[in-house]
Amino acid sequence: DEPWTETVITAVREDSAVCVKSDPDCWITQLEQLDTIRQTDALPVLRPGDHVVVVRNFDSDSDQPVGLVSGDRGIVNEIDEDGDALIDFEAHDVAQWIIGSNF
C-alpha cells in the first residue's frame, strides 16, 4: 500500500513542475508535489547545510516574522529538538525560524 510510484522524471520546467515518464502529458507542479507529500505524512527531512526554496508565500515563525515569497532561497543553519528549522534566507538579514509543518 505504498502511496509512491516509481517513475523517471523526464523534464523539469522553469517553475519546477516535473514531467514524469509514466505519463508524458502529465505535468506536476511544486504545490501538487508538496500536497502529495503532506497527504502521506512523509514530511521532508532537513539537515543543516541543506538548500531550500520557498514554493508558497507565507510568514516565518520567528519572534519578529518576515514575509517569505515564492522563490526565496536559503540555507538551513540549525534544526531544533521539535524539528523546526533556522534558515538563512538570501533576501533577509536575519535567519528565520520555520516550523516543520511549513516544510
C-alpha positions as a Markdown table, in Angstrom:
| # | Residue | x | y | z |
|---|---|---|---|---|
| 1 | Asp | 0.0 | 0.0 | 0.0 |
| 2 | Glu | 2.8 | 2.4 | -0.7 |
| 3 | Pro | 1.5 | 5.8 | -1.9 |
| 4 | Trp | 4.5 | 6.3 | -4.1 |
| 5 | Thr | 5.0 | 5.1 | -7.6 |
| 6 | Glu | 8.5 | 4.6 | -9.1 |
| 7 | Thr | 8.9 | 6.7 | -12.2 |
| 8 | Val | 11.5 | 8.7 | -14.1 |
| 9 | Ile | 11.4 | 12.5 | -14.3 |
| 10 | Thr | 11.8 | 13.3 | -18.0 |
| 11 | Ala | 11.8 | 17.1 | -17.8 |
| 12 | Val | 11.6 | 20.0 | -15.3 |
| 13 | Arg | 10.1 | 23.3 | -16.2 |
| 14 | Glu | 11.4 | 26.7 | -15.1 |
| 15 | Asp | 8.6 | 26.8 | -12.4 |
| 16 | Ser | 9.9 | 23.4 | -11.1 |
| 17 | Ala | 7.0 | 21.4 | -12.3 |
| 18 | Val | 8.0 | 17.9 | -13.4 |
| 19 | Cys | 7.0 | 15.7 | -16.2 |
| 20 | Val | 7.1 | 12.0 | -15.4 |
| 21 | Lys | 7.9 | 9.2 | -17.8 |
| 22 | Ser | 4.8 | 7.2 | -16.8 |
| 23 | Asp | 2.6 | 10.0 | -18.3 |
| 24 | Pro | 4.4 | 12.3 | -20.7 |
| 25 | Asp | 1.4 | 14.6 | -20.9 |
| 26 | Cys | 1.2 | 15.0 | -17.1 |
| 27 | Trp | 3.0 | 18.0 | -15.5 |
| 28 | Ile | 3.0 | 18.0 | -11.7 |
| 29 | Thr | 3.6 | 21.4 | -10.1 |
| 30 | Gln | 5.6 | 22.0 | -7.0 |
| 31 | Leu | 2.4 | 22.6 | -5.0 |
| 32 | Glu | 0.9 | 19.4 | -6.2 |
| 33 | Gln | 4.1 | 17.6 | -5.2 |
| 34 | Leu | 4.0 | 19.1 | -1.7 |
| 35 | Asp | 0.3 | 18.3 | -1.3 |
| 36 | Thr | 1.1 | 14.6 | -2.1 |
| 37 | Ile | 3.9 | 14.6 | 0.5 |
| 38 | Arg | 1.7 | 16.2 | 3.1 |
| 39 | Gln | -1.2 | 13.7 | 2.5 |
| 40 | Thr | 1.2 | 10.8 | 3.1 |
| 41 | Asp | 2.7 | 12.4 | 6.3 |
| 42 | Ala | 6.1 | 12.0 | 4.8 |
| 43 | Leu | 7.5 | 15.4 | 5.5 |
| 44 | Pro | 10.9 | 16.2 | 4.1 |
| 45 | Val | 13.9 | 15.7 | 6.5 |
| 46 | Leu | 16.0 | 18.9 | 6.5 |
| 47 | Arg | 19.6 | 19.0 | 7.8 |
| 48 | Pro | 22.0 | 21.9 | 8.4 |
| 49 | Gly | 23.6 | 22.9 | 5.2 |
| 50 | Asp | 20.5 | 21.9 | 3.0 |
| 51 | His | 19.5 | 24.5 | 0.4 |
| 52 | Val | 15.8 | 25.4 | 0.3 |
| 53 | Val | 13.4 | 27.3 | -1.9 |
| 54 | Val | 10.1 | 28.8 | -0.8 |
| 55 | Val | 7.3 | 27.5 | -3.0 |
| 56 | Arg | 4.4 | 29.3 | -1.5 |
| 57 | Asn | 4.2 | 32.8 | 0.2 |
| 58 | Phe | 3.9 | 32.7 | 4.0 |
| 59 | Asp | 5.3 | 34.4 | 7.1 |
| 60 | Ser | 8.2 | 33.0 | 9.1 |
| 61 | Asp | 7.7 | 31.7 | 12.6 |
| 62 | Ser | 10.4 | 33.9 | 14.2 |
| 63 | Asp | 9.7 | 36.2 | 17.1 |
| 64 | Gln | 9.7 | 39.0 | 14.5 |
| 65 | Pro | 8.2 | 37.3 | 11.5 |
| 66 | Val | 9.0 | 38.3 | 7.9 |
| 67 | Gly | 7.2 | 37.6 | 4.7 |
| 68 | Leu | 8.7 | 34.8 | 2.7 |
| 69 | Val | 7.9 | 34.9 | -1.0 |
| 70 | Ser | 7.9 | 32.0 | -3.5 |
| 71 | Gly | 11.3 | 31.8 | -5.0 |
| 72 | Asp | 13.2 | 33.0 | -1.9 |
| 73 | Arg | 16.3 | 30.8 | -1.4 |
| 74 | Gly | 18.1 | 29.9 | 1.8 |
| 75 | Ile | 20.4 | 27.5 | 3.7 |
| 76 | Val | 19.4 | 25.6 | 6.8 |
| 77 | Asn | 21.5 | 26.7 | 9.7 |
| 78 | Glu | 20.0 | 24.5 | 12.5 |
| 79 | Ile | 17.2 | 22.1 | 13.3 |
| 80 | Asp | 15.9 | 22.2 | 16.9 |
| 81 | Glu | 14.5 | 19.3 | 19.0 |
| 82 | Asp | 11.0 | 19.9 | 17.6 |
| 83 | Gly | 12.2 | 19.6 | 14.0 |
| 84 | Asp | 11.8 | 23.3 | 13.3 |
| 85 | Ala | 14.5 | 24.9 | 11.1 |
| 86 | Leu | 16.5 | 28.1 | 11.4 |
| 87 | Ile | 17.1 | 29.2 | 7.8 |
| 88 | Asp | 19.3 | 31.9 | 6.5 |
| 89 | Phe | 17.4 | 33.4 | 3.5 |
| 90 | Glu | 19.3 | 35.4 | 0.9 |
| 91 | Ala | 16.5 | 38.1 | 0.9 |
| 92 | His | 16.7 | 38.7 | 4.7 |
| 93 | Asp | 19.4 | 39.9 | 7.0 |
| 94 | Val | 18.4 | 37.7 | 9.9 |
| 95 | Ala | 17.9 | 33.9 | 9.8 |
| 96 | Gln | 14.3 | 32.9 | 10.2 |
| 97 | Trp | 12.6 | 30.0 | 12.1 |
| 98 | Ile | 10.3 | 27.9 | 10.1 |
| 99 | Ile | 8.1 | 25.3 | 11.9 |
| 100 | Gly | 8.1 | 21.8 | 10.5 |
| 101 | Ser | 4.5 | 21.9 | 9.2 |
| 102 | Asn | 5.6 | 24.7 | 6.8 |
| 103 | Phe | 8.3 | 22.5 | 5.1 |
